[in-house]
Amino acid sequence: MQVEDQASQSFSALFELRGNAQNGGLVLISPLGSRLAQLDWKEGHAQLATGAEDIRTSDSLENLLQDVTGTRIPIAALFSWLQGTQATAPGWDADLSGLSDGRLIARRDNPAPKATLRIALTQ
């Protein structure tokens, strides 16, 4: 995930994803194999743990992710894109042409800040 703003940010990690847009979990793993964060969500509640003492909660997965990443990520559209289905999300354009090779790129140009989400899939 790359967010372009005054202090351009970029984040890379391995991940394990389960569930769907309404109920699921995501574990982020550093390139060296250590757990960076665990995100769990269900209808009306989302929780992000980045350590034993550092836990953030929200009533919305999208709100929590925006707080953490600095940009709004279209969760429902993202799950559709991962399944190979083109879905619309305001401001986002997803390129699914590389999905057969395990590559997904989604870009948002509007509203600011611009953001690019690159996903490489393995099984």
Phi and psi restraints in degrees (range 20) as a CNS / XPLOR table:
assign (resid 1 and name C) (resid 2 and name N)
       (resid 2 and name CA) (resid 2 and name C) 1.0 -126.7 20.0 2
assign (resid 2 and name N) (resid 2 and name CA)
       (resid 2 and name C) (resid 3 and name N) 1.0 126.1 20.0 2
assign (resid 2 and name C) (resid 3 and name N)
       (resid 3 and name CA) (resid 3 and name C) 1.0 -116.3 20.0 2
assign (resid 3 and name N) (resid 3 and name CA)
       (resid 3 and name C) (resid 4 and name N) 1.0 124.3 20.0 2
assign (resid 3 and name C) (resid 4 and name N)
       (resid 4 and name CA) (resid 4 and name C) 1.0 -98.8 20.0 2
assign (resid 4 and name N) (resid 4 and name CA)
       (resid 4 and name C) (resid 5 and name N) 1.0 111.3 20.0 2
assign (resid 4 and name C) (resid 5 and name N)
       (resid 5 and name CA) (resid 5 and name C) 1.0 -145.4 20.0 2
assign (resid 5 and name N) (resid 5 and name CA)
       (resid 5 and name C) (resid 6 and name N) 1.0 -158.4 20.0 2
assign (resid 5 and name C) (resid 6 and name N)
       (resid 6 and name CA) (resid 6 and name C) 1.0 -57.9 20.0 2
assign (resid 6 and name N) (resid 6 and name CA)
       (resid 6 and name C) (resid 7 and name N) 1.0 -39.0 20.0 2
assign (resid 6 and name C) (resid 7 and name N)
       (resid 7 and name CA) (resid 7 and name C) 1.0 -116.2 20.0 2
assign (resid 7 and name N) (resid 7 and name CA)
       (resid 7 and name C) (resid 8 and name N) 1.0 81.6 20.0 2
assign (resid 7 and name C) (resid 8 and name N)
       (resid 8 and name CA) (resid 8 and name C) 1.0 -49.0 20.0 2
assign (resid 8 and name N) (resid 8 and name CA)
       (resid 8 and name C) (resid 9 and name N) 1.0 132.5 20.0 2
assign (resid 8 and name C) (resid 9 and name N)
       (resid 9 and name CA) (resid 9 and name C) 1.0 -117.5 20.0 2
assign (resid 9 and name N) (resid 9 and name CA)
       (resid 9 and name C) (resid 10 and name N) 1.0 147.7 20.0 2
assign (resid 9 and name C) (resid 10 and name N)
       (resid 10 and name CA) (resid 10 and name C) 1.0 -142.6 20.0 2
assign (resid 10 and name N) (resid 10 and name CA)
       (resid 10 and name C) (resid 11 and name N) 1.0 142.6 20.0 2
assign (resid 10 and name C) (resid 11 and name N)
       (resid 11 and name CA) (resid 11 and name C) 1.0 -141.0 20.0 2
assign (resid 11 and name N) (resid 11 and name CA)
       (resid 11 and name C) (resid 12 and name N) 1.0 131.7 20.0 2
assign (resid 11 and name C) (resid 12 and name N)
       (resid 12 and name CA) (resid 12 and name C) 1.0 -129.1 20.0 2
assign (resid 12 and name N) (resid 12 and name CA)
       (resid 12 and name C) (resid 13 and name N) 1.0 139.9 20.0 2
assign (resid 12 and name C) (resid 13 and name N)
       (resid 13 and name CA) (resid 13 and name C) 1.0 -164.5 20.0 2
assign (resid 13 and name N) (resid 13 and name CA)
       (resid 13 and name C) (resid 14 and name N) 1.0 157.8 20.0 2
assign (resid 13 and name C) (resid 14 and name N)
       (resid 14 and name CA) (resid 14 and name C) 1.0 -80.3 20.0 2
assign (resid 14 and name N) (resid 14 and name CA)
       (resid 14 and name C) (resid 15 and name N) 1.0 156.1 20.0 2
assign (resid 14 and name C) (resid 15 and name N)
       (resid 15 and name CA) (resid 15 and name C) 1.0 -147.4 20.0 2
assign (resid 15 and name N) (resid 15 and name CA)
       (resid 15 and name C) (resid 16 and name N) 1.0 154.6 20.0 2
assign (resid 15 and name C) (resid 16 and name N)
       (resid 16 and name CA) (resid 16 and name C) 1.0 -122.4 20.0 2
assign (resid 16 and name N) (resid 16 and name CA)
       (resid 16 and name C) (resid 17 and name N) 1.0 122.0 20.0 2
assign (resid 16 and name C) (resid 17 and name N)
       (resid 17 and name CA) (resid 17 and name C) 1.0 -117.9 20.0 2
assign (resid 17 and name N) (resid 17 and name CA)
       (resid 17 and name C) (resid 18 and name N) 1.0 137.6 20.0 2
assign (resid 17 and name C) (resid 18 and name N)
       (resid 18 and name CA) (resid 18 and name C) 1.0 -139.5 20.0 2
assign (resid 18 and name N) (resid 18 and name CA)
       (resid 18 and name C) (resid 19 and name N) 1.0 154.6 20.0 2
assign (resid 18 and name C) (resid 19 and name N)
       (resid 19 and name CA) (resid 19 and name C) 1.0 93.3 20.0 2
assign (resid 19 and name N) (resid 19 and name CA)
       (resid 19 and name C) (resid 20 and name N) 1.0 -149.7 20.0 2
assign (resid 19 and name C) (resid 20 and name N)
       (resid 20 and name CA) (resid 20 and name C) 1.0 -144.4 20.0 2
assign (resid 20 and name N) (resid 20 and name CA)
       (resid 20 and name C) (resid 21 and name N) 1.0 -171.2 20.0 2
assign (resid 20 and name C) (resid 21 and name N)
       (resid 21 and name CA) (resid 21 and name C) 1.0 -65.7 20.0 2
assign (resid 21 and name N) (resid 21 and name CA)
       (resid 21 and name C) (resid 22 and name N) 1.0 -23.6 20.0 2
assign (resid 21 and name C) (resid 22 and name N)
       (resid 22 and name CA) (resid 22 and name C) 1.0 -92.7 20.0 2
assign (resid 22 and name N) (resid 22 and name CA)
       (resid 22 and name C) (resid 23 and name N) 1.0 -28.2 20.0 2
assign (resid 22 and name C) (resid 23 and name N)
       (resid 23 and name CA) (resid 23 and name C) 1.0 -153.6 20.0 2
assign (resid 23 and name N) (resid 23 and name CA)
       (resid 23 and name C) (resid 24 and name N) 1.0 117.2 20.0 2
assign (resid 23 and name C) (resid 24 and name N)
       (resid 24 and name CA) (resid 24 and name C) 1.0 -178.0 20.0 2
assign (resid 24 and name N) (resid 24 and name CA)
       (resid 24 and name C) (resid 25 and name N) 1.0 -165.0 20.0 2
assign (resid 24 and name C) (resid 25 and name N)
       (resid 25 and name CA) (resid 25 and name C) 1.0 -156.0 20.0 2
assign (resid 25 and name N) (resid 25 and name CA)
       (resid 25 and name C) (resid 26 and name N) 1.0 155.7 20.0 2
assign (resid 25 and name C) (resid 26 and name N)
       (resid 26 and name CA) (resid 26 and name C) 1.0 -142.1 20.0 2
assign (resid 26 and name N) (resid 26 and name CA)
       (resid 26 and name C) (resid 27 and name N) 1.0 128.8 20.0 2
assign (resid 26 and name C) (resid 27 and name N)
       (resid 27 and name CA) (resid 27 and name C) 1.0 -114.2 20.0 2
assign (resid 27 and name N) (resid 27 and name CA)
       (resid 27 and name C) (resid 28 and name N) 1.0 127.5 20.0 2
assign (resid 27 and name C) (resid 28 and name N)
       (resid 28 and name CA) (resid 28 and name C) 1.0 -101.3 20.0 2
assign (resid 28 and name N) (resid 28 and name CA)
       (resid 28 and name C) (resid 29 and name N) 1.0 132.0 20.0 2
assign (resid 28 and name C) (resid 29 and name N)
       (resid 29 and name CA) (resid 29 and name C) 1.0 -125.3 20.0 2
assign (resid 29 and name N) (resid 29 and name CA)
       (resid 29 and name C) (resid 30 and name N) 1.0 134.1 20.0 2
assign (resid 29 and name C) (resid 30 and name N)
       (resid 30 and name CA) (resid 30 and name C) 1.0 -67.4 20.0 2
assign (resid 30 and name N) (resid 30 and name CA)
       (resid 30 and name C) (resid 31 and name N) 1.0 160.4 20.0 2
assign (resid 30 and name C) (resid 31 and name N)
       (resid 31 and name CA) (resid 31 and name C) 1.0 -58.2 20.0 2
assign (resid 31 and name N) (resid 31 and name CA)
       (resid 31 and name C) (resid 32 and name N) 1.0 -20.6 20.0 2
assign (resid 31 and name C) (resid 32 and name N)
       (resid 32 and name CA) (resid 32 and name C) 1.0 -90.6 20.0 2
assign (resid 32 and name N) (resid 32 and name CA)
       (resid 32 and name C) (resid 33 and name N) 1.0 -2.2 20.0 2
assign (resid 32 and name C) (resid 33 and name N)
       (resid 33 and name CA) (resid 33 and name C) 1.0 100.0 20.0 2
assign (resid 33 and name N) (resid 33 and name CA)
       (resid 33 and name C) (resid 34 and name N) 1.0 1.8 20.0 2
assign (resid 33 and name C) (resid 34 and name N)
       (resid 34 and name CA) (resid 34 and name C) 1.0 -90.6 20.0 2
assign (resid 34 and name N) (resid 34 and name CA)
       (resid 34 and name C) (resid 35 and name N) 1.0 147.5 20.0 2
assign (resid 34 and name C) (resid 35 and name N)
       (resid 35 and name CA) (resid 35 and name C) 1.0 -72.9 20.0 2
assign (resid 35 and name N) (resid 35 and name CA)
       (resid 35 and name C) (resid 36 and name N) 1.0 123.9 20.0 2
assign (resid 35 and name C) (resid 36 and name N)
       (resid 36 and name CA) (resid 36 and name C) 1.0 -91.9 20.0 2
assign (resid 36 and name N) (resid 36 and name CA)
       (resid 36 and name C) (resid 37 and name N) 1.0 -41.0 20.0 2
assign (resid 36 and name C) (resid 37 and name N)
       (resid 37 and name CA) (resid 37 and name C) 1.0 -162.7 20.0 2
assign (resid 37 and name N) (resid 37 and name CA)
       (resid 37 and name C) (resid 38 and name N) 1.0 156.8 20.0 2
assign (resid 37 and name C) (resid 38 and name N)
       (resid 38 and name CA) (resid 38 and name C) 1.0 -131.9 20.0 2
assign (resid 38 and name N) (resid 38 and name CA)
       (resid 38 and name C) (resid 39 and name N) 1.0 128.6 20.0 2
assign (resid 38 and name C) (resid 39 and name N)
       (resid 39 and name CA) (resid 39 and name C) 1.0 -118.2 20.0 2
assign (resid 39 and name N) (resid 39 and name CA)
       (resid 39 and name C) (resid 40 and name N) 1.0 127.0 20.0 2
assign (resid 39 and name C) (resid 40 and name N)
       (resid 40 and name CA) (resid 40 and name C) 1.0 -128.6 20.0 2
assign (resid 40 and name N) (resid 40 and name CA)
       (resid 40 and name C) (resid 41 and name N) 1.0 143.2 20.0 2
assign (resid 40 and name C) (resid 41 and name N)
       (resid 41 and name CA) (resid 41 and name C) 1.0 -146.1 20.0 2
assign (resid 41 and name N) (resid 41 and name CA)
       (resid 41 and name C) (resid 42 and name N) 1.0 153.6 20.0 2
assign (resid 41 and name C) (resid 42 and name N)
       (resid 42 and name CA) (resid 42 and name C) 1.0 -150.5 20.0 2
assign (resid 42 and name N) (resid 42 and name CA)
       (resid 42 and name C) (resid 43 and name N) 1.0 171.6 20.0 2
assign (resid 42 and name C) (resid 43 and name N)
       (resid 43 and name CA) (resid 43 and name C) 1.0 -52.9 20.0 2
assign (resid 43 and name N) (resid 43 and name CA)
       (resid 43 and name C) (resid 44 and name N) 1.0 119.5 20.0 2
assign (resid 43 and name C) (resid 44 and name N)
       (resid 44 and name CA) (resid 44 and name C) 1.0 84.4 20.0 2
assign (resid 44 and name N) (resid 44 and name CA)
       (resid 44 and name C) (resid 45 and name N) 1.0 3.2 20.0 2
assign (resid 44 and name C) (resid 45 and name N)
       (resid 45 and name CA) (resid 45 and name C) 1.0 -154.9 20.0 2
assign (resid 45 and name N) (resid 45 and name CA)
       (resid 45 and name C) (resid 46 and name N) 1.0 136.6 20.0 2
assign (resid 45 and name C) (resid 46 and name N)
       (resid 46 and name CA) (resid 46 and name C) 1.0 -138.3 20.0 2
assign (resid 46 and name N) (resid 46 and name CA)
       (resid 46 and name C) (resid 47 and name N) 1.0 143.3 20.0 2
assign (resid 46 and name C) (resid 47 and name N)
       (resid 47 and name CA) (resid 47 and name C) 1.0 -137.9 20.0 2
assign (resid 47 and name N) (resid 47 and name CA)
       (resid 47 and name C) (resid 48 and name N) 1.0 133.0 20.0 2
assign (resid 47 and name C) (resid 48 and name N)
       (resid 48 and name CA) (resid 48 and name C) 1.0 -120.2 20.0 2
assign (resid 48 and name N) (resid 48 and name CA)
       (resid 48 and name C) (resid 49 and name N) 1.0 121.9 20.0 2
assign (resid 48 and name C) (resid 49 and name N)
       (resid 49 and name CA) (resid 49 and name C) 1.0 -113.5 20.0 2
assign (resid 49 and name N) (resid 49 and name CA)
       (resid 49 and name C) (resid 50 and name N) 1.0 121.3 20.0 2
assign (resid 49 and name C) (resid 50 and name N)
       (resid 50 and name CA) (resid 50 and name C) 1.0 -113.5 20.0 2
assign (resid 50 and name N) (resid 50 and name CA)
       (resid 50 and name C) (resid 51 and name N) 1.0 11.3 20.0 2
assign (resid 50 and name C) (resid 51 and name N)
       (resid 51 and name CA) (resid 51 and name C) 1.0 171.3 20.0 2
assign (resid 51 and name N) (resid 51 and name CA)
       (resid 51 and name C) (resid 52 and name N) 1.0 172.8 20.0 2
assign (resid 51 and name C) (resid 52 and name N)
       (resid 52 and name CA) (resid 52 and name C) 1.0 -60.8 20.0 2
assign (resid 52 and name N) (resid 52 and name CA)
       (resid 52 and name C) (resid 53 and name N) 1.0 -33.3 20.0 2
assign (resid 52 and name C) (resid 53 and name N)
       (resid 53 and name CA) (resid 53 and name C) 1.0 -102.5 20.0 2
assign (resid 53 and name N) (resid 53 and name CA)
       (resid 53 and name C) (resid 54 and name N) 1.0 -17.2 20.0 2
assign (resid 53 and name C) (resid 54 and name N)
       (resid 54 and name CA) (resid 54 and name C) 1.0 -101.5 20.0 2
assign (resid 54 and name N) (resid 54 and name CA)
       (resid 54 and name C) (resid 55 and name N) 1.0 94.4 20.0 2
assign (resid 54 and name C) (resid 55 and name N)
       (resid 55 and name CA) (resid 55 and name C) 1.0 -127.2 20.0 2
assign (resid 55 and name N) (resid 55 and name CA)
       (resid 55 and name C) (resid 56 and name N) 1.0 128.1 20.0 2
assign (resid 55 and name C) (resid 56 and name N)
       (resid 56 and name CA) (resid 56 and name C) 1.0 -115.4 20.0 2
assign (resid 56 and name N) (resid 56 and name CA)
       (resid 56 and name C) (resid 57 and name N) 1.0 143.7 20.0 2
assign (resid 56 and name C) (resid 57 and name N)
       (resid 57 and name CA) (resid 57 and name C) 1.0 -131.5 20.0 2
assign (resid 57 and name N) (resid 57 and name CA)
       (resid 57 and name C) (resid 58 and name N) 1.0 158.7 20.0 2
assign (resid 57 and name C) (resid 58 and name N)
       (resid 58 and name CA) (resid 58 and name C) 1.0 -155.7 20.0 2
assign (resid 58 and name N) (resid 58 and name CA)
       (resid 58 and name C) (resid 59 and name N) 1.0 162.6 20.0 2
assign (resid 58 and name C) (resid 59 and name N)
       (resid 59 and name CA) (resid 59 and name C) 1.0 -84.4 20.0 2
assign (resid 59 and name N) (resid 59 and name CA)
       (resid 59 and name C) (resid 60 and name N) 1.0 -1.3 20.0 2
assign (resid 59 and name C) (resid 60 and name N)
       (resid 60 and name CA) (resid 60 and name C) 1.0 -144.6 20.0 2
assign (resid 60 and name N) (resid 60 and name CA)
       (resid 60 and name C) (resid 61 and name N) 1.0 132.8 20.0 2
assign (resid 60 and name C) (resid 61 and name N)
       (resid 61 and name CA) (resid 61 and name C) 1.0 -62.5 20.0 2
assign (resid 61 and name N) (resid 61 and name CA)
       (resid 61 and name C) (resid 62 and name N) 1.0 -43.9 20.0 2
assign (resid 61 and name C) (resid 62 and name N)
       (resid 62 and name CA) (resid 62 and name C) 1.0 -62.7 20.0 2
assign (resid 62 and name N) (resid 62 and name CA)
       (resid 62 and name C) (resid 63 and name N) 1.0 -40.3 20.0 2
assign (resid 62 and name C) (resid 63 and name N)
       (resid 63 and name CA) (resid 63 and name C) 1.0 -65.1 20.0 2
assign (resid 63 and name N) (resid 63 and name CA)
       (resid 63 and name C) (resid 64 and name N) 1.0 -41.6 20.0 2
assign (resid 63 and name C) (resid 64 and name N)
       (resid 64 and name CA) (resid 64 and name C) 1.0 -64.1 20.0 2
assign (resid 64 and name N) (resid 64 and name CA)
       (resid 64 and name C) (resid 65 and name N) 1.0 -44.4 20.0 2
assign (resid 64 and name C) (resid 65 and name N)
       (resid 65 and name CA) (resid 65 and name C) 1.0 -65.7 20.0 2
assign (resid 65 and name N) (resid 65 and name CA)
       (resid 65 and name C) (resid 66 and name N) 1.0 -36.6 20.0 2
assign (resid 65 and name C) (resid 66 and name N)
       (resid 66 and name CA) (resid 66 and name C) 1.0 -65.6 20.0 2
assign (resid 66 and name N) (resid 66 and name CA)
       (resid 66 and name C) (resid 67 and name N) 1.0 -40.2 20.0 2
assign (resid 66 and name C) (resid 67 and name N)
       (resid 67 and name CA) (resid 67 and name C) 1.0 -62.0 20.0 2
assign (resid 67 and name N) (resid 67 and name CA)
       (resid 67 and name C) (resid 68 and name N) 1.0 -40.0 20.0 2
assign (resid 67 and name C) (resid 68 and name N)
       (resid 68 and name CA) (resid 68 and name C) 1.0 -80.0 20.0 2
assign (resid 68 and name N) (resid 68 and name CA)
       (resid 68 and name C) (resid 69 and name N) 1.0 -43.2 20.0 2
assign (resid 68 and name C) (resid 69 and name N)
       (resid 69 and name CA) (resid 69 and name C) 1.0 -94.9 20.0 2
assign (resid 69 and name N) (resid 69 and name CA)
       (resid 69 and name C) (resid 70 and name N) 1.0 -18.8 20.0 2
assign (resid 69 and name C) (resid 70 and name N)
       (resid 70 and name CA) (resid 70 and name C) 1.0 87.7 20.0 2
assign (resid 70 and name N) (resid 70 and name CA)
       (resid 70 and name C) (resid 71 and name N) 1.0 5.0 20.0 2
assign (resid 70 and name C) (resid 71 and name N)
       (resid 71 and name CA) (resid 71 and name C) 1.0 -147.4 20.0 2
assign (resid 71 and name N) (resid 71 and name CA)
       (resid 71 and name C) (resid 72 and name N) 1.0 156.3 20.0 2
assign (resid 71 and name C) (resid 72 and name N)
       (resid 72 and name CA) (resid 72 and name C) 1.0 -84.2 20.0 2
assign (resid 72 and name N) (resid 72 and name CA)
       (resid 72 and name C) (resid 73 and name N) 1.0 128.2 20.0 2
assign (resid 72 and name C) (resid 73 and name N)
       (resid 73 and name CA) (resid 73 and name C) 1.0 -110.1 20.0 2
assign (resid 73 and name N) (resid 73 and name CA)
       (resid 73 and name C) (resid 74 and name N) 1.0 125.0 20.0 2
assign (resid 73 and name C) (resid 74 and name N)
       (resid 74 and name CA) (resid 74 and name C) 1.0 -78.2 20.0 2
assign (resid 74 and name N) (resid 74 and name CA)
       (resid 74 and name C) (resid 75 and name N) 1.0 93.0 20.0 2
assign (resid 74 and name C) (resid 75 and name N)
       (resid 75 and name CA) (resid 75 and name C) 1.0 -60.6 20.0 2
assign (resid 75 and name N) (resid 75 and name CA)
       (resid 75 and name C) (resid 76 and name N) 1.0 -49.5 20.0 2
assign (resid 75 and name C) (resid 76 and name N)
       (resid 76 and name CA) (resid 76 and name C) 1.0 -61.0 20.0 2
assign (resid 76 and name N) (resid 76 and name CA)
       (resid 76 and name C) (resid 77 and name N) 1.0 -43.8 20.0 2
assign (resid 76 and name C) (resid 77 and name N)
       (resid 77 and name CA) (resid 77 and name C) 1.0 -64.7 20.0 2
assign (resid 77 and name N) (resid 77 and name CA)
       (resid 77 and name C) (resid 78 and name N) 1.0 -39.4 20.0 2
assign (resid 77 and name C) (resid 78 and name N)
       (resid 78 and name CA) (resid 78 and name C) 1.0 -59.0 20.0 2
assign (resid 78 and name N) (resid 78 and name CA)
       (resid 78 and name C) (resid 79 and name N) 1.0 -44.8 20.0 2
assign (resid 78 and name C) (resid 79 and name N)
       (resid 79 and name CA) (resid 79 and name C) 1.0 -64.5 20.0 2
assign (resid 79 and name N) (resid 79 and name CA)
       (resid 79 and name C) (resid 80 and name N) 1.0 -36.7 20.0 2
assign (resid 79 and name C) (resid 80 and name N)
       (resid 80 and name CA) (resid 80 and name C) 1.0 -64.4 20.0 2
assign (resid 80 and name N) (resid 80 and name CA)
       (resid 80 and name C) (resid 81 and name N) 1.0 -45.9 20.0 2
assign (resid 80 and name C) (resid 81 and name N)
       (resid 81 and name CA) (resid 81 and name C) 1.0 -59.3 20.0 2
assign (resid 81 and name N) (resid 81 and name CA)
       (resid 81 and name C) (resid 82 and name N) 1.0 -42.1 20.0 2
assign (resid 81 and name C) (resid 82 and name N)
       (resid 82 and name CA) (resid 82 and name C) 1.0 -63.6 20.0 2
assign (resid 82 and name N) (resid 82 and name CA)
       (resid 82 and name C) (resid 83 and name N) 1.0 -25.7 20.0 2
assign (resid 82 and name C) (resid 83 and name N)
       (resid 83 and name CA) (resid 83 and name C) 1.0 -90.3 20.0 2
assign (resid 83 and name N) (resid 83 and name CA)
       (resid 83 and name C) (resid 84 and name N) 1.0 2.7 20.0 2
assign (resid 83 and name C) (resid 84 and name N)
       (resid 84 and name CA) (resid 84 and name C) 1.0 86.7 20.0 2
assign (resid 84 and name N) (resid 84 and name CA)
       (resid 84 and name C) (resid 85 and name N) 1.0 12.8 20.0 2
assign (resid 84 and name C) (resid 85 and name N)
       (resid 85 and name CA) (resid 85 and name C) 1.0 -105.2 20.0 2
assign (resid 85 and name N) (resid 85 and name CA)
       (resid 85 and name C) (resid 86 and name N) 1.0 125.0 20.0 2
assign (resid 85 and name C) (resid 86 and name N)
       (resid 86 and name CA) (resid 86 and name C) 1.0 -70.8 20.0 2
assign (resid 86 and name N) (resid 86 and name CA)
       (resid 86 and name C) (resid 87 and name N) 1.0 125.9 20.0 2
assign (resid 86 and name C) (resid 87 and name N)
       (resid 87 and name CA) (resid 87 and name C) 1.0 -128.9 20.0 2
assign (resid 87 and name N) (resid 87 and name CA)
       (resid 87 and name C) (resid 88 and name N) 1.0 148.0 20.0 2
assign (resid 87 and name C) (resid 88 and name N)
       (resid 88 and name CA) (resid 88 and name C) 1.0 -90.7 20.0 2
assign (resid 88 and name N) (resid 88 and name CA)
       (resid 88 and name C) (resid 89 and name N) 1.0 144.5 20.0 2
assign (resid 88 and name C) (resid 89 and name N)
       (resid 89 and name CA) (resid 89 and name C) 1.0 -146.3 20.0 2
assign (resid 89 and name N) (resid 89 and name CA)
       (resid 89 and name C) (resid 90 and name N) 1.0 127.0 20.0 2
assign (resid 89 and name C) (resid 90 and name N)
       (resid 90 and name CA) (resid 90 and name C) 1.0 -51.2 20.0 2
assign (resid 90 and name N) (resid 90 and name CA)
       (resid 90 and name C) (resid 91 and name N) 1.0 122.7 20.0 2
assign (resid 90 and name C) (resid 91 and name N)
       (resid 91 and name CA) (resid 91 and name C) 1.0 85.6 20.0 2
assign (resid 91 and name N) (resid 91 and name CA)
       (resid 91 and name C) (resid 92 and name N) 1.0 -14.4 20.0 2
assign (resid 91 and name C) (resid 92 and name N)
       (resid 92 and name CA) (resid 92 and name C) 1.0 -99.2 20.0 2
assign (resid 92 and name N) (resid 92 and name CA)
       (resid 92 and name C) (resid 93 and name N) 1.0 145.7 20.0 2
assign (resid 92 and name C) (resid 93 and name N)
       (resid 93 and name CA) (resid 93 and name C) 1.0 -131.7 20.0 2
assign (resid 93 and name N) (resid 93 and name CA)
       (resid 93 and name C) (resid 94 and name N) 1.0 118.3 20.0 2
assign (resid 93 and name C) (resid 94 and name N)
       (resid 94 and name CA) (resid 94 and name C) 1.0 -103.4 20.0 2
assign (resid 94 and name N) (resid 94 and name CA)
       (resid 94 and name C) (resid 95 and name N) 1.0 133.7 20.0 2
assign (resid 94 and name C) (resid 95 and name N)
       (resid 95 and name CA) (resid 95 and name C) 1.0 -102.9 20.0 2
assign (resid 95 and name N) (resid 95 and name CA)
       (resid 95 and name C) (resid 96 and name N) 1.0 106.0 20.0 2
assign (resid 95 and name C) (resid 96 and name N)
       (resid 96 and name CA) (resid 96 and name C) 1.0 -96.8 20.0 2
assign (resid 96 and name N) (resid 96 and name CA)
       (resid 96 and name C) (resid 97 and name N) 1.0 4.5 20.0 2
assign (resid 96 and name C) (resid 97 and name N)
       (resid 97 and name CA) (resid 97 and name C) 1.0 -63.7 20.0 2
assign (resid 97 and name N) (resid 97 and name CA)
       (resid 97 and name C) (resid 98 and name N) 1.0 -24.9 20.0 2
assign (resid 97 and name C) (resid 98 and name N)
       (resid 98 and name CA) (resid 98 and name C) 1.0 -96.9 20.0 2
assign (resid 98 and name N) (resid 98 and name CA)
       (resid 98 and name C) (resid 99 and name N) 1.0 5.7 20.0 2
assign (resid 98 and name C) (resid 99 and name N)
       (resid 99 and name CA) (resid 99 and name C) 1.0 -60.6 20.0 2
assign (resid 99 and name N) (resid 99 and name CA)
       (resid 99 and name C) (resid 100 and name N) 1.0 -33.6 20.0 2
assign (resid 99 and name C) (resid 100 and name N)
       (resid 100 and name CA) (resid 100 and name C) 1.0 -65.1 20.0 2
assign (resid 100 and name N) (resid 100 and name CA)
       (resid 100 and name C) (resid 101 and name N) 1.0 -22.5 20.0 2
assign (resid 100 and name C) (resid 101 and name N)
       (resid 101 and name CA) (resid 101 and name C) 1.0 -98.7 20.0 2
assign (resid 101 and name N) (resid 101 and name CA)
       (resid 101 and name C) (resid 102 and name N) 1.0 8.8 20.0 2
assign (resid 101 and name C) (resid 102 and name N)
       (resid 102 and name CA) (resid 102 and name C) 1.0 82.3 20.0 2
assign (resid 102 and name N) (resid 102 and name CA)
       (resid 102 and name C) (resid 103 and name N) 1.0 23.6 20.0 2
assign (resid 102 and name C) (resid 103 and name N)
       (resid 103 and name CA) (resid 103 and name C) 1.0 -121.6 20.0 2
assign (resid 103 and name N) (resid 103 and name CA)
       (resid 103 and name C) (resid 104 and name N) 1.0 133.1 20.0 2
assign (resid 103 and name C) (resid 104 and name N)
       (resid 104 and name CA) (resid 104 and name C) 1.0 -135.1 20.0 2
assign (resid 104 and name N) (resid 104 and name CA)
       (resid 104 and name C) (resid 105 and name N) 1.0 132.0 20.0 2
assign (resid 104 and name C) (resid 105 and name N)
       (resid 105 and name CA) (resid 105 and name C) 1.0 -129.2 20.0 2
assign (resid 105 and name N) (resid 105 and name CA)
       (resid 105 and name C) (resid 106 and name N) 1.0 128.5 20.0 2
assign (resid 105 and name C) (resid 106 and name N)
       (resid 106 and name CA) (resid 106 and name C) 1.0 -128.0 20.0 2
assign (resid 106 and name N) (resid 106 and name CA)
       (resid 106 and name C) (resid 107 and name N) 1.0 135.6 20.0 2
assign (resid 106 and name C) (resid 107 and name N)
       (resid 107 and name CA) (resid 107 and name C) 1.0 -126.1 20.0 2
assign (resid 107 and name N) (resid 107 and name CA)
       (resid 107 and name C) (resid 108 and name N) 1.0 144.2 20.0 2
assign (resid 107 and name C) (resid 108 and name N)
       (resid 108 and name CA) (resid 108 and name C) 1.0 -124.2 20.0 2
assign (resid 108 and name N) (resid 108 and name CA)
       (resid 108 and name C) (resid 109 and name N) 1.0 124.9 20.0 2
assign (resid 108 and name C) (resid 109 and name N)
       (resid 109 and name CA) (resid 109 and name C) 1.0 -103.4 20.0 2
assign (resid 109 and name N) (resid 109 and name CA)
       (resid 109 and name C) (resid 110 and name N) 1.0 -23.8 20.0 2
assign (resid 109 and name C) (resid 110 and name N)
       (resid 110 and name CA) (resid 110 and name C) 1.0 -147.8 20.0 2
assign (resid 110 and name N) (resid 110 and name CA)
       (resid 110 and name C) (resid 111 and name N) 1.0 131.4 20.0 2
assign (resid 110 and name C) (resid 111 and name N)
       (resid 111 and name CA) (resid 111 and name C) 1.0 -79.4 20.0 2
assign (resid 111 and name N) (resid 111 and name CA)
       (resid 111 and name C) (resid 112 and name N) 1.0 163.6 20.0 2
assign (resid 111 and name C) (resid 112 and name N)
       (resid 112 and name CA) (resid 112 and name C) 1.0 -64.9 20.0 2
assign (resid 112 and name N) (resid 112 and name CA)
       (resid 112 and name C) (resid 113 and name N) 1.0 151.4 20.0 2
assign (resid 112 and name C) (resid 113 and name N)
       (resid 113 and name CA) (resid 113 and name C) 1.0 -82.4 20.0 2
assign (resid 113 and name N) (resid 113 and name CA)
       (resid 113 and name C) (resid 114 and name N) 1.0 153.7 20.0 2
assign (resid 113 and name C) (resid 114 and name N)
       (resid 114 and name CA) (resid 114 and name C) 1.0 -63.6 20.0 2
assign (resid 114 and name N) (resid 114 and name CA)
       (resid 114 and name C) (resid 115 and name N) 1.0 148.0 20.0 2
assign (resid 114 and name C) (resid 115 and name N)
       (resid 115 and name CA) (resid 115 and name C) 1.0 -143.0 20.0 2
assign (resid 115 and name N) (resid 115 and name CA)
       (resid 115 and name C) (resid 116 and name N) 1.0 147.1 20.0 2
assign (resid 115 and name C) (resid 116 and name N)
       (resid 116 and name CA) (resid 116 and name C) 1.0 -131.2 20.0 2
assign (resid 116 and name N) (resid 116 and name CA)
       (resid 116 and name C) (resid 117 and name N) 1.0 127.8 20.0 2
assign (resid 116 and name C) (resid 117 and name N)
       (resid 117 and name CA) (resid 117 and name C) 1.0 -114.4 20.0 2
assign (resid 117 and name N) (resid 117 and name CA)
       (resid 117 and name C) (resid 118 and name N) 1.0 119.1 20.0 2
assign (resid 117 and name C) (resid 118 and name N)
       (resid 118 and name CA) (resid 118 and name C) 1.0 -116.0 20.0 2
assign (resid 118 and name N) (resid 118 and name CA)
       (resid 118 and name C) (resid 119 and name N) 1.0 128.5 20.0 2
assign (resid 118 and name C) (resid 119 and name N)
       (resid 119 and name CA) (resid 119 and name C) 1.0 -126.8 20.0 2
assign (resid 119 and name N) (resid 119 and name CA)
       (resid 119 and name C) (resid 120 and name N) 1.0 131.5 20.0 2
assign (resid 119 and name C) (resid 120 and name N)
       (resid 120 and name CA) (resid 120 and name C) 1.0 -115.0 20.0 2
assign (resid 120 and name N) (resid 120 and name CA)
       (resid 120 and name C) (resid 121 and name N) 1.0 122.2 20.0 2
assign (resid 120 and name C) (resid 121 and name N)
       (resid 121 and name CA) (resid 121 and name C) 1.0 -101.5 20.0 2
assign (resid 121 and name N) (resid 121 and name CA)
       (resid 121 and name C) (resid 122 and name N) 1.0 142.3 20.0 2
assign (resid 121 and name C) (resid 122 and name N)
       (resid 122 and name CA) (resid 122 and name C) 1.0 -134.3 20.0 2
assign (resid 122 and name N) (resid 122 and name CA)
       (resid 122 and name C) (resid 123 and name N) 1.0 165.4 20.0 2
